[in-house]
Amino acid sequence: MNLPVNSANLPHQDDQYVYYFGGGTAEGNATMRNLLGGKGANLAEMCAIGLPVPPGCTITTEVCNAYYEQGKQLPHGLKEQLSQALDRIERDVDARFGDASNPLLVSVRSGSRASMPGMMDTVLNLGLNDVTVEGLAQRTQNARFAYDSYRRFIQMYADVVLGVPHYYFEDAIENLKMEQGYVLDTEATADDLRELCDHYKSRVEAHTGVPFPQDPQEQLWGAILAVFDSWMNRRAITYRTLHHIPESWGTAVNVQAMVFGNMGDDCATGVAFTRNPSTGVAHFYGEYLVNAQGEDVVAGIRTPQSLTIASKEAGDTTLAMEESMPEVFRQLESTCSLLEKHYKDMQDIEFTVQNHKLWILQTRAGKRTAAAAVKIAIDMAQEGLISQHEALLRVDPLALDQLLHPTLDPNAPKHFVTRGLPASPGAASGRIVFSADEAEIRAKMGEKLLLVRIETSPEDIHGMHVAQGILTARGGMTSHAAVVARGMGKPCVSGASSVHIDYKTRTMHAGAHQFSEGDWITIDGATGDVYEGVVPTISADLSGDFERLMHWADAVRTLKIRTNADTPEDAKVARNFGAEGIGLCRTEHMFFDAQKIIAVRQMILSETLEERQVALAKILPMQRQDFIGIFHAMHGLPVTIRLLDPPLHEFLPRSEHEMREVANHAGISIERIRERAHALHEANPMLGHRGCRLGITYPEIYTMQARAILEAAYAVRAEHNITVLPEIMIPLVMHPDEVRILKNAIDEVAADVAQHHKEVLPYMVGTMIELPRAALLAGAIAPHAQFFSFGTNDLTQTTLGISRDDAGSFLGAYKKHGMFDHDPFVTLDVEGVGQLIHLACERGRAVRSDIKLGICGEHGGDPASIAFCHKMGMDYVSCSPFRVPIARLAAAHAVLKEKSS
Amino acid sequence: MNLPVNSANLPHQDDQYVYYFGGGTAEGNATMRNLLGGKGANLAEMCAIGLPVPPGCTITTEVCNAYYEQGKQLPHGLKEQLSQALDRIERDVDARFGDASNPLLVSVRSGSRASMPGMMDTVLNLGLNDVTVEGLAQRTQNARFAYDSYRRFIQMYADVVLGVPHYYFEDAIENLKMEQGYVLDTEATADDLRELCDHYKSRVEAHTGVPFPQDPQEQLWGAILAVFDSWMNRRAITYRTLHHIPESWGTAVNVQAMVFGNMGDDCATGVAFTRNPSTGVAHFYGEYLVNAQGEDVVAGIRTPQSLTIASKEAGDTTLAMEESMPEVFRQLESTCSLLEKHYKDMQDIEFTVQNHKLWILQTRAGKRTAAAAVKIAIDMAQEGLISQHEALLRVDPLALDQLLHPTLDPNAPKHFVTRGLPASPGAASGRIVFSADEAEIRAKMGEKLLLVRIETSPEDIHGMHVAQGILTARGGMTSHAAVVARGMGKPCVSGASSVHIDYKTRTMHAGAHQFSEGDWITIDGATGDVYEGVVPTISADLSGDFERLMHWADAVRTLKIRTNADTPEDAKVARNFGAEGIGLCRTEHMFFDAQKIIAVRQMILSETLEERQVALAKILPMQRQDFIGIFHAMHGLPVTIRLLDPPLHEFLPRSEHEMREVANHAGISIERIRERAHALHEANPMLGHRGCRLGITYPEIYTMQARAILEAAYAVRAEHNITVLPEIMIPLVMHPDEVRILKNAIDEVAADVAQHHKEVLPYMVGTMIELPRAALLAGAIAPHAQFFSFGTNDLTQTTLGISRDDAGSFLGAYKKHGMFDHDPFVTLDVEGVGQLIHLACERGRAVRSDIKLGICGEHGGDPASIAFCHKMGMDYVSCSPFRVPIARLAAAHAVLKEKSS
């Protein structure tokens, strides 16, 4: 064939375009990723350390760049270098490219610096033609296999190299099956397949106008050019744009000898793990099949056998590889051990034995369960294979979530109903209830319940508290139900849109499944799955390896980890998980308590200061008691309390019954309540009369809260001898004067309380930074604020102009366009919101060098966001109790990655 | 008396603490404001130019600072300097301080560098005691006046200097009146008042323990120290904090001789204007009273007489001052003329004649109507008194608003009903209608209407269009009604909270006033006043002086002025006012047209792409026609068109009738419409599925609009030979990819349209910067955007986290606290939002040096915001049509103030 070689472009003397690997040696190694691509560098590395890898060579990424720079011409000298490499491959595997009786077959694969999965198809079995296929049939004693390989090669090559679409061949095999009355592809005989090959070739010719190439050299160069051309196809360009991969990186091409595990009974194929991927136990482990190829293992037609005697199941009469091929087994075992030591991680290895010779086809870090990940990391550190720091980096913080909650018994039978969003992890079973009130009543009778709602609101909190878990038909990962459930550590499946709920008849259906109130269901908040009835669960074990990992993380991290907790119960859970304080205690959740809500409603409905103060006087002792409970639970650790934040109308009675209740209680007409509720209605409550705007307009609310907090601090000191550091936090600040005015008011209350107790206890006053203006004016706010806590939920909403509650209708389209790598409400938008945080940290510290900086809100439990907070030099992150261990590990990661970068 | 003099602190040789003025000379002048305070510097200036100002002296602000630095001790030497100054005053007015027969009386006043109105009370008539009061009585031949002065002096001095509260004296005069059977204070006789003085003095002694000071020196120093002490009182400290006045500025003290216009018929008092303050005509003008003091003019007991013969009303038989005191009159006239020449502005002058001697008590720039301001500025420039640039600076741009609209005839009788907010200027009368539909029906019958609504929504637009004006019971200065009315240039009174509307009975009441549909009312949008019936109006005259002023402004300004216009009518109005393009054409307003709304609703209710395209195909020709109309009206000037912006649910049918109409039209069930409406409901629509999020999720909507715009451009070129520059604007951008993706889509449409017309017409694609993230990422957005238009309404909402619609409930409290000098939705928040704009301008220009920058939204018509835009180097501002002249002048001011700063 005529190659597009640029003859003007003579090679430099030392221009090496092709890097050989094989026979226990390699011209490249793992560090040459940029030149050889990820796959090429790895193959070279394995060869270099003496592993039996099928020999091959890598055409460098520089060739790809030269190809495009020279107007799609290959550099002079490449052909010769590849030819020499091919000679070496032939020698290594004792087969020859295009040989009639002993043909060398090769694979051709792209491999760029960054992984671009699915961007370029692979061509396997290249070198087959009408002649060599017969040689393959004879050597494998398997004509069916040989022609099936040939058929697949034609189809693959036609698709990838010749541009003949896949579906051109689909009907041919369907026709064959119809004619012969077959059901499965596998029923086709060797003769059928030979006929099919002829048919395929004629299809290719009909489409391209020329016969299917029989010359292996032509096949080879066709595939290589196809790989280079694929670098600029639409799919690759889009992928690169989305993943910010520069075009200039180019792709390498790997040409590698094919080996076969199906050439007789001295052949085999299999998969090995250096440790058990589901438990982490350090035993060699795996499966194999004699006289088979990889596809047979996947297809599941034959049952694979165990590699080791030790891991054979009871009653398994088949031979372990340890028994059937003891010598090759030992070689495999020691090779795998070598690989684990080399890569210092548990390996997942694909191998083939061809005529008693072991070939390693691939090795990679093995996927594992969270439990296995923890065990393997700890074990390897204790074996001295890796350091404690490396062990920490081996465990994905997010994976810990699996360990902290009960999980469904994987072996239990399950009846699937539907799937929603995995909104809060953990598994739970309970009887369906459709209202929070019903939940409360039934819970008192000792029933286990699952609260099922179209969506939840702050009024459902008491029902969520008593339920085992929550299922909603609407709302995303950051809906009310999801956020509150995560805070409570309760399982939640949200946005299960196929669930239709009828509150009137107290029934729901999902597809054909019909349920009534009181029926049992089970949800898996880690997957979003919903099941009929009760599915048994396995509970979490946080001792042993997990505990050790946490201690190692604590020794490394510099960020403190606090928790978001509104109740003494949450606070206790979080302390058990290692929380070092409360970073966000939301006082409004306390207001929904059945006892308090009436007084709160009376307060809101007040039209005069006097009326309001009567109601506040009722609330004060209850609030004080709330804070005593929390201070007691935290036992001297710092507690940040946010003053009342949400718009008042969230507390308003909605139902006729509730309105009447408040009307009676406050001694006013229901009509006035309706009017007031109407007057409090807002077009955009998120940007309305809330946060410290309540404190500015109704100072008596904030001073009541400040008094309750401070009096609680004195009470806890008197009753339990615990000295508390309350950090009183002012929300939704946009102007320095808000902080100045409200801090003055709090200081006045504090002076008054101190005078009464004849003792001055410490406290701090600080502010949330959750509006862009607060971040921009941080330098003017800092003189009045002893700490900043970044409220990244609202800061994200305002910076991006997205209402989290309403984002569902369009964020999907944005993700499809690849505009956000991660949901900005889950992982902090460093590019945008991050700029404001950075600026606020700098300006705040410039004015008050010891200002305490932290983050509360959902991002505080997200590892990537935690890394950002670490980089900003914050003092702490605060997250929901069940995220505390994740945050501890992520904070350690942040330190270690910073060092290594 | 013992003065707190710091004897250790000996004066430097040249330390001057007291600056004398009087007798045609002065030690200070107008430039010494920092040392002498505003009042002291001005008095010195007037003396220095030879005006007959009552002599006096100023104790410097440095004395105030020294007083506080030395622990409230006066500097050594001050007493001597003041004593010398007092001697000079005595000589100048030929009276002596404390003299029994010819007593000098003085006033003592504070005067700081910045005006602090009401911060310090004045003490008048100081020097009166039991002896000098008799001397005053004899000299004035008016014992009643002398004792009334003494009584007032005791009360004032006791309050300001001795700390005896005002109310200590209140009952004394009440008792006197009861005893004597008087109704008015003025009925008291000299003897009554003498008795009252005794009573007052005993009250003072009872409160302070010492007798009321009879020694004039003691009185004087008491008053001086009181002024210094007042600098640190709570009221002053608060005022300084609110107005950012440094404590270190200190206050000066002015001691000035009292003069009396009531010592006989050779005495008088009056007020003069150098030009007519209501018309601006350059005639000397004013009023006086013989043998009277200033208070008599104010009290209105006697009718003042004209100063000049020319300005006497027909039938006025009283003597003008020109006749009664020709010599003093000529002196006054020439003094006033001198003052106008000196201060180069129309002066408002207070004078007193004491025994034939003229004294000027005060001069200041006279308040004037907008018409007078324009005329005076133009006249003075043409007289050569000031330059054209100075003339421009003399007219407050905002005052022009008065000239652009019809105004109520000031002489017409009026029946006041209530007052709301002055939401959109102009006066209008009409019959009350309570619905937009009713307005439309009645308008067709030729009726003049006033649309009265609780509040308005986009669905009322057609009613607002046909009404003469709008009155709402709810909503602020930036409510829907206010914004739309200003855009239309229609009078609007919003938030008239005393108006109660009953839509059912079609009635409204405000207090005792009751109205039914069809009754006539009149509103004044410049004041917020509402009147019964028809009040005649005077229409605007934009020729002559106004036109000249505008031309001068145009010659100076560098900012272009565009307009926000959605219809050809608006566009024409704006062009008449001088608009140089459209900066914001909102396409959604077009959608509310009765013809279009049904198709638009069908489009929104579509659930599939196909359904939506059917509806869009109906809308396309109508949109194209809209743009043809606007392009034609703008005749080649640039037109910026914003693609669809508001949340879709704003267009949804609300009433049962509308739902049925759409259901019939689209051939779907009303139930489905209800469902879809429910699905489109949003918690915070301002941050919801709107702006370019619609373009990303439903690209076909934006491409339809782009096609309509571009096809219109070709049509206008073909039909009218007008070449248009459409600037297609993408709203609510938060991510560079939004602009990239949508620009690509628009470019594809443009290529298609160009191919069809076989001609390429120019167009631009740009973006709004109205979310903080867009401002922060401006550098990444600019490569895809040919222009930025700052949407400061939304940028303010998101940066401050304030929903404009909901701000009414708390912004009032913020203003009370002085947190915002101006409503941030009226005047750009330079401190916060301004930072983001600055940053976006810089980053945008860094990437694309020729990027076109402008601002649309309400701030584009606000002079302070325009000055900021000028400073940022923007290309244009865009504002509602009736604001265009204001913006032209404000843009000129920005240039001139920049030069002078």
Interface residues (C-beta under 8 A of the other chain):
Chain A: E682 A683 N684 P685 M686 L687 G688 H689 R693 I696 T697 L732 M734 H735 D737 E738 I741 E770 L771 P772 R773 L776 L777 D794 Q797 T798 T799 L800 G801 I802 S803 D805 D806 S809 F810 A813 Y814 H817 G818 M819 F820 D829 E831 G832 V833 Q835 L836
Chain B: E682 A683 N684 P685 M686 L687 G688 H689 R693 I696 T697 L732 M734 H735 D737 E738 I741 E770 L771 P772 R773 L776 L777 D794 Q797 T798 T799 L800 G801 I802 S803 D805 D806 S809 F810 A813 Y814 H817 G818 M819 F820 D829 E831 G832 V833 Q835 L836
